[in-house]
Amino acid sequence: MLKVISGLRERAKNKRRKIVLPEGEDIRTIKASDYINREKLADLILLGNKDKIDAICKEKNLDLSGVEIIDPVSSDELDDLSRKLYQIRKHKGMTEEDARKLFIEKPVYYGAMLVREKQADGFVAGAIHTTRDVARAALWCIGISPEIRTMSSSFIMVLQDESFGEGGVIIFADCGIVPEPSPRQLANIAMSASRLMKNIFAAVPKVAVLSFSTKGSGKTEKTEKLVRAVEIAKEKYPDLLIDGELQADAALVPGVAQRKAPQSSIGGQANVLIFPNLESGNIAYKLTERLAKARALGPLLHGVAAPCSDLSRGCSTEDIIDIVCVTSMRCAHSHNSK
């Protein structure tokens, strides 16, 4: 597990990008920023009151020299960005004053606008803001990717047992956004999650669409939806290695796959798991995190026009550091693909 995390940080250093952290007055964010800045893992913009941030740094003996700090309340750009968000959302009844108030009360929206304006490459938030606000800021300010038009999320699960997935790394999706995805949404979620595996870990994605059934063993209307999702994914993304519907053991254990799904292209070696709905995905990642003592990095947001990531409000300083690294690497790949 330590090898995977240290590798992430080293690769992020080589693909250094500018990331906005909207929760700049939070002690975990400040400690993470001190480390990221010192190790040169990413360039940072912190949002918050500079005097408060400086006072915390002095008290905790932290150094943010070279980190850009912006206070949305007193920013010279507040009026301009408020007008721009108003133009984007006026058809939904938002006023310019609503936009200004939103930026001041919930800085994640201000951070997302900086990404939209290309003053930063991506943002990471959620230590204080809810997932709803983080996702909404991404949706309202940055917008949906024109290619993959499904906003979803994934977790990078880093297991102690390296025999599973890609040396102990498995992508779980969707665990935070779409409650009951359609077959087309599932296909898009599969593509988003597979790109994460390819871009972050330089591994061939092997995608399993999970169910209680393997290849028709428990055929229902719901399993038919999963079969259709696989068909759509293969049609839309012909290079994607994907199979389903598969039970979890048939997706992850070669011996079980040989008995239950001998023709499967995955062969029990899946490193990307696509869950049939949000309920199963969220339960699975939390159980894996607690029972297998895995690291859960995310949720990382997909289907947005620029990379951005959510955090659990119970996140640690280490979580913030590693999510910034992953987001920075995603920004580098997003830039290179343009």
C-alpha positions in Angstrom: 0.0 0.0 0.0 2.8 2.4 0.9 4.5 1.6 -2.5 1.3 2.6 -4.4 0.9 5.9 -2.4 4.6 6.9 -2.8 4.4 6.1 -6.5 1.3 8.4 -6.8 3.1 11.2 -5.2 6.2 10.8 -7.3 4.3 10.8 -10.5 2.3 13.8 -9.4 5.5 15.7 -8.9 6.5 15.0 -12.5 3.1 16.2 -13.8 2.7 19.2 -11.6 -0.5 21.3 -12.1 -2.3 24.1 -10.3 -5.1 23.0 -8.0 -7.6 25.1 -6.0 -8.3 24.1 -2.4 -11.4 26.1 -1.5 -11.3 25.2 2.2 -8.2 27.1 3.0 -8.9 27.9 6.6 -9.4 24.2 7.6 -6.4 22.9 9.6 -6.2 19.6 7.6 -6.1 21.6 4.3 -3.4 23.9 5.6 -1.2 21.0 6.8 -1.7 19.2 3.5 -0.8 22.4 1.7 2.4 22.8 3.7 3.5 19.3 2.7 2.4 19.6 -1.0 4.2 22.9 -1.3 7.3 21.7 0.4 7.5 18.5 -1.7 6.5 20.3 -4.9 3.7 17.9 -5.6 1.4 20.6 -7.1 1.0 24.3 -7.4 -1.8 25.5 -5.1 -4.4 28.2 -4.7 -5.9 28.4 -1.2 -9.2 30.2 -0.7 -9.8 31.9 2.7 -8.9 34.8 4.9 -5.1 35.3 4.7 -4.8 36.6 8.2 -6.6 33.6 9.6 -4.5 31.2 7.5 -1.3 33.0 8.5 -2.2 32.8 12.2 -2.8 29.0 12.0 0.5 28.6 10.1 2.3 30.6 12.8 0.7 28.6 15.6 1.4 25.2 14.0 4.8 26.1 12.6 3.7 25.6 9.0 5.0 27.4 5.9 2.9 28.3 2.9 5.5 30.6 1.3 4.8 30.6 -2.5 1.2 29.4 -2.1 -1.3 31.8 -3.6 -4.0 32.7 -1.1 -7.3 34.4 -2.3 -10.1 35.6 -0.1 -13.3 35.6 -2.1 -14.8 38.2 0.2 -12.2 40.8 -0.7 -11.1 39.5 -4.1 -10.9 42.0 -7.0 -12.5 39.4 -9.2 -15.6 38.8 -7.1 -17.8 41.2 -9.1 -16.6 39.8 -12.4 -17.0 36.2 -11.5 -20.4 36.9 -9.9 -21.5 38.4 -13.2 -20.2 35.4 -15.1 -22.0 32.8 -12.9 -25.2 34.9 -13.1 -25.0 34.7 -17.0 -24.6 30.9 -16.7 -27.4 30.4 -14.2 -29.9 33.3 -14.9 -32.2 30.9 -16.8 -32.6 29.1 -13.5 -33.5 32.3 -11.7 -30.1 33.1 -10.2 -29.4 36.8 -9.7 -26.0 38.5 -9.6 -26.4 39.0 -5.8 -27.2 35.3 -5.4 -23.9 34.4 -7.2 -21.9 36.8 -5.0 -23.5 35.4 -1.8 -22.8 31.8 -3.0 -19.1 32.6 -3.6 -18.7 34.1 -0.1 -20.7 31.5 1.8 -19.6 28.4 -0.1 -16.1 29.1 -1.6 -16.1 25.8 -3.5 -18.2 27.6 -6.2 -15.5 30.3 -6.4 -12.9 27.7 -6.8 -14.8 26.0 -9.5 -15.1 29.3 -11.4 -11.3 29.8 -11.2 -11.1 26.4 -13.0 -13.6 27.5 -15.6 -11.6 30.7 -16.2 -8.5 28.6 -16.6 -6.8 30.2 -13.6 -6.4 26.7 -12.2 -6.4 23.2 -13.7 -8.7 21.5 -11.2 -10.1 21.7 -7.6 -10.3 19.5 -4.5 -13.0 20.2 -1.9 -15.3 18.4 0.5 -13.5 18.6 3.9 -16.2 21.1 4.9 -18.5 21.3 1.9 -21.1 18.6 1.3 -20.8 16.3 -1.7 -23.9 17.9 -3.1 -22.2 21.4 -3.1 -19.0 20.0 -4.6 -20.8 18.2 -7.4 -23.1 21.2 -8.0 -20.2 23.6 -8.1 -18.5 21.4 -10.7 -21.8 21.1 -12.7 -22.8 24.8 -12.5 -19.4 26.4 -13.0 -17.3 24.0 -15.1 -20.0 22.0 -16.9 -20.4 18.5 -18.3 -17.8 17.0 -20.6 -19.2 17.0 -24.1 -17.7 13.5 -24.8 -18.8 11.6 -21.6 -22.1 13.2 -20.7 -22.6 11.4 -17.4 -21.4 12.9 -14.2 -20.3 10.1 -11.9 -17.7 9.3 -9.3 -15.2 6.7 -8.4 -12.9 5.6 -5.6 -9.4 4.4 -5.9 -9.3 1.5 -3.5 -5.8 0.6 -2.4 -5.8 -2.9 -0.8 -3.2 -4.5 1.5 -3.6 -7.7 -0.6 -1.7 -7.0 -3.8 -3.1 -10.2 -5.5 -6.3 -8.4 -6.4 -6.7 -5.8 -9.1 -3.6 -4.0 -10.3 -1.2 -4.8 -7.6 -3.8 -4.2 -5.0 -5.4 -1.2 -6.7 -9.1 -1.4 -7.8 -11.3 1.4 -9.1 -14.9 1.3 -7.7 -17.7 3.3 -9.6 -20.2 4.8 -9.2 -20.2 5.3 -5.4 -21.4 8.8 -5.0 -23.5 10.4 -7.8 -26.0 8.4 -9.9 -28.6 6.5 -7.8 -30.0 4.3 -10.6 -27.9 4.6 -13.7 -29.4 3.6 -17.1 -27.5 1.2 -19.4 -26.0 4.2 -21.3 -25.0 5.9 -18.1 -23.4 2.7 -16.9 -21.4 2.5 -20.1 -20.2 6.0 -19.7 -19.3 5.4 -16.0 -17.3 2.3 -17.1 -15.3 4.4 -19.6 -14.6 7.2 -17.1 -13.4 4.8 -14.5 -11.3 2.8 -17.0 -9.5 6.0 -18.1 -8.6 6.7 -14.4 -7.0 3.3 -14.2 -5.1 3.8 -17.5 -4.0 7.4 -16.8 -3.1 7.2 -13.1 -1.6 3.7 -12.9 -0.6 3.1 -16.6 -2.4 -0.2 -16.5 -4.7 -1.9 -19.0 -8.2 -1.4 -17.6 -10.1 -4.7 -17.1 -13.7 -3.7 -16.4 -16.3 -5.9 -14.7 -20.0 -4.9 -14.5 -21.1 -6.4 -11.3 -24.4 -8.2 -10.3 -25.8 -11.0 -8.1 -25.8 -13.0 -11.3 -23.0 -14.3 -13.7 -23.8 -14.6 -17.4 -27.6 -15.2 -16.9 -27.4 -17.5 -13.8 -30.0 -15.2 -12.2 -31.7 -13.6 -15.2 -34.0 -10.7 -14.3 -35.0 -7.3 -15.7 -32.1 -5.7 -13.8 -29.5 -8.1 -15.0 -30.7 -7.5 -18.6 -30.0 -3.8 -18.0 -26.4 -4.7 -17.1 -26.0 -6.8 -20.2 -27.3 -3.9 -22.3 -24.8 -1.6 -20.6 -21.9 -3.9 -21.6 -23.2 -4.0 -25.2 -23.4 -0.2 -25.3 -19.9 0.2 -23.9 -18.5 -2.2 -26.5 -20.3 -0.4 -29.3 -19.3 3.1 -28.1 -15.7 2.2 -26.9 -14.6 -0.8 -29.0 -11.1 -0.8 -27.4 -12.5 -1.1 -23.9 -11.9 -4.5 -22.2 -15.3 -5.0 -20.4 -17.5 -7.9 -19.4 -20.7 -8.5 -17.4 -22.9 -9.3 -15.8 -20.5 -10.9 -13.3 -20.7 -11.8 -9.6 -17.8 -10.2 -7.6 -16.0 -13.5 -7.1 -16.1 -14.2 -10.9 -14.7 -10.8 -11.5 -11.9 -10.9 -9.0 -10.8 -14.6 -8.6 -9.4 -16.4 -11.7 -10.3 -19.8 -10.3 -13.9 -18.9 -9.8 -14.0 -17.2 -13.2 -12.9 -20.4 -14.8 -15.8 -22.3 -13.3 -18.5 -19.6 -13.6 -17.5 -17.7 -16.7 -14.9 -19.6 -18.6 -15.4 -17.4 -21.7 -15.0 -14.1 -19.8 -12.5 -11.7 -21.4 -11.7 -10.5 -17.8 -10.7 -14.0 -16.5 -11.2 -13.0 -12.9 -8.6 -10.2 -13.1 -10.8 -7.1 -13.0 -9.2 -3.9 -11.8 -12.2 -1.7 -12.4 -15.6 -2.6 -10.8 -18.8 -1.0 -12.0 -21.7 -1.4 -9.6 -25.3 -1.7 -10.8 -26.5 1.3 -8.6 -25.3 3.9 -6.1 -26.5 1.9 -3.1 -24.4 -1.2 -3.9 -21.3 0.9 -4.9 -21.4 3.0 -1.7 -21.9 0.0 0.6 -19.1 -1.9 -1.2 -16.4 0.8 -0.9 -17.2 1.4 2.8 -17.1 -2.3 3.6 -13.9 -2.7 1.7 -12.4 0.3 3.5 -13.3 -0.9 7.0 -13.1 -4.7 6.8 -10.1 -5.0 4.5 -8.4 -1.9 6.0 -8.1 -0.4 2.5 -7.3 3.2 1.6 -10.2 4.8 -0.2 -9.2 7.8 -2.3 -12.1 9.8 -3.5 -14.8 10.3 -4.6 -13.2 11.5 -7.8 -15.7 13.3 -10.1 -16.0 12.2 -13.7 -17.8 13.5 -16.7 -17.0 17.1 -15.8 -15.2 19.4 -18.3 -12.1 19.7 -16.0 -10.8 17.3 -13.3 -12.2 17.9 -9.8 -12.5 15.7 -6.7 -14.7 15.5 -3.6 -13.4 14.6 -0.1 -15.1 13.0 2.9 -15.8 15.5 5.6 -14.0 13.0 7.9 -10.9 13.1 5.6 -7.4 13.2 7.0 -4.5 15.4 5.9 -3.0 12.4 4.1 -6.3 12.0 2.1 -6.1 15.6 0.9 -2.5 15.2 -0.1 -3.2 12.1 -2.1 -6.4 13.4 -3.8 -4.5 16.5 -4.8 -1.9 14.3 -6.4 -4.4 12.2 -8.3 -6.3 15.3 -9.4 -3.1 17.0 -10.6 -2.2 13.9 -12.6 -5.7 13.8 -14.1 -5.3 17.5 -15.1 -2.0 16.6 -16.9 -3.7 13.8 -18.9 -6.7 16.0 -19.6 -4.4 18.7 -21.0 -2.4 16.3 -23.0 -5.5 14.8 -24.7 -6.7 18.2 -26.0 
